[in-house]
Amino acid sequence: MHKRYVLITIGSLALITLITAIEYRVRDRDADPRAAEIPTATVAMARRGVLSNSLTLAGQFQPYQEIEVHAKVSGYVQHIYVDIGDRVRAGQTLAVLEIPELDAQLKGTQAELLHSKDEVVRAENEVIRAESDHAALHAAYTRLQQASTTRPGLIAEQELDDSRSKDLAAEAQIDAAKAALAAAKQQTAVSDADRMRVGALAAYATVTAPLSGVITWRYADTGALIQAGTSSNTQSMPLVKLAQSDILRLRLPVPESAVPYIHAGSAVQVQVKAIGRTFSGKVVRFTRSVSLDTRTMETEIDVENADLSLTPGMYADTSIELEHKENALSVPVQAVVQGGNEHYVLVVDAQDHVQKRAVELGEQTSDRTEILQGLSEKEQIIIGGQSNYQVGELVKPRLEPAPPDASKNQTGEHP
């Protein structure tokens, strides 16, 4: 029993000693504020540099031109020389049609032209004959008139009047022959025009490529009946579909918010993952109209494709530079806090105390914000957990490590 009391007494004394030590340590910590742990704040420096804002979009390649080649005249396909995937040049023969009735019509117009030319020759001969007759009759009348004048009464008046009448009739015959000649020449011109028209239609039996490109589809085979592409009351079938693919249009749907920043000549970075190709381009044209359905504006980039390594329909990832500023002062986006109607940042001053600084913002990229007023270059800004710090509080600043490619991170460009 005595032993038990001794153990209880020893334990009580040890407990009292421990409590007393803890109280002294608490008093010492309260008496010396520096003994408390100073919080760490992650900071970044405000810096100047290039600040650009870019927009990433998915685009699709389209042929520069794409047409369906129709026949100008109706006929049967006699030969077709191309198939899908073939490269053709402008003026190359694609197909030949067989049009028997047009051949017969062409021969008819050629015969009509020859007949008209013969009529011209006949009319020219009639003019010559009429002029000869008139010359003879006019000479006879002149002699009779001279004889009657020299010896009055020698030539009867009736004979003189008959000669004069024949002279005038021969002269009128010349005018009639010349009119017939003019009519024959006009008919020849009409026949020649008709021959040229039918000849042109016959030439359309050979269908040629209107531009250089690639045959993307073939609709007809040998022996197929093709209706004239100019007929409005029939559904004519094209021969082939032809696409100009040595130059492609890269079409991008630019959202409405970015439309004000799109200009001809804007730089574009293009990456085609399907073939592992990356290149630079420029905006060439845009519709200047926002679609009511998608709220986007179609924008195009021309891409050279002489080797046909790019195929229409392929997708590409693009990055369009919308804004670009040199020597802009900026901070990370997460450093800016919005409080009511103002924006502010928390600055760690030279004595490592937290200060609140109202700022005026400018352009903003995906990771940085431009500061127009309120900050100076190389000031340290807290970039996270601002609600955990009080103005005037002592902190231990820890500088955020710079990204591997600071310039690219600063501009906000996408790789």
C-alpha positions, 0 to 999 in steps of 0.5 A: 500500500505504501508503495502505491502512494509513492507512485501516485505522488511521483506521477502527480509531481511529474504532471505538475512539472510538465504543465509548468514547462508548457505554460512557460513556453507559451508565455515566452512565445507570446512575449516574442512575436518573432518566434512565431513561424513567418508565412511563405508567399509565392511571388512573381516579378512584373516584367516587360516584354512582347505581349500577344493574344492568339486564338486557337481554331480547327480549320478544314482544307477546301479546294481553291476551285471545284467544279462539275464539268458538263457537256455543252451538247447531248451525246453518247460517251465515245471515250473517257480518258480520266478517272478519279485521282488523275491530275489534269491540265487546263485544255486537256481532253477529258472525254469525246462524245458521239453525236451523229445528228450533229455531224450531219447538220454540220455537213448540211451547213457546209454544203449550204455555204458552198451553194451560197458562194456559188450564188455569189459567183453567179450574181457577179457574172450577172452584174458583168453581163448587165454592164456589158449589155448596157455599154452596147445599148448606150453606145448605140443610143449615143451614135443615133443621137449624134447622127440626129443632131448632125443631120436632122430628120435622118433618124426617125424620132421613134427609133431614137426613143426606142434606143434611149429606152433600151439604154435606160432599161440596161442601166436598171438591169445593172442595179438589179444585178448588183442588188442580187449580188449583195443579197447573195453575199449576205446569204453567204455570211448567214450560211457561214455563221450557221456553219460556225455555230454548228461547228462550234457545237460539234467541237463541244463533242470534245470535253476539255478541262477548264482548269488544272486540277485533280479529278475527284469524281467520275459520273459517266462511263463509255456509252452513257448518254449525256444531256446538254448542260445548257438545257433548263428542263432536264437534270443533266449529268456531269461527266466528272468533278474537277478540283484545283488542289495545287492551291488550297483554301484553309477555312476557319470559323472565327468566333464573333468575339474575335472578329474585330481583330481579323485583318487581311495579312494577320499571321497564322501558325498552321499545324497539320497533324495528319502529315506532321507538317507545320508552316506559317500563313496569312489571312487572305480573305474573310466574309465580313459577315457573321453567321446567324446560326453559328455566330462565326465568320468564315476566314480563309488562308491560301496554302500552296500545295504543288506536291499535293501532300495536303488533301481537301477535307483534312483538318489543321490546328491553327493559331491566329495572332489577334493582338501584339504589343511590344515592351508591355508591362505584365503579370500572371493572370492569377496575380490580379484580384477583382474587388468591387469596381477595382482591380488590385494586386498584393505587392511584397515590398523591400521589407517583405511586407504585404501592400495592396496596390490598385492597378489599371489593366490592359490587354490579357492573354491566356496567362498574362495581364497587361498593367497600364498603371499601378506597378513598376517593373521587377516588383514582386507580386503575390500570385496565389491565395491572396485572401490568406494575407493581410496588408502589412503582414510580414511574409517570406517571399518565394519566387516562382521559377521562370517557365522554360520558354519565357518569351513564348509563355509571355506572348501566350502563343500556342506551340 
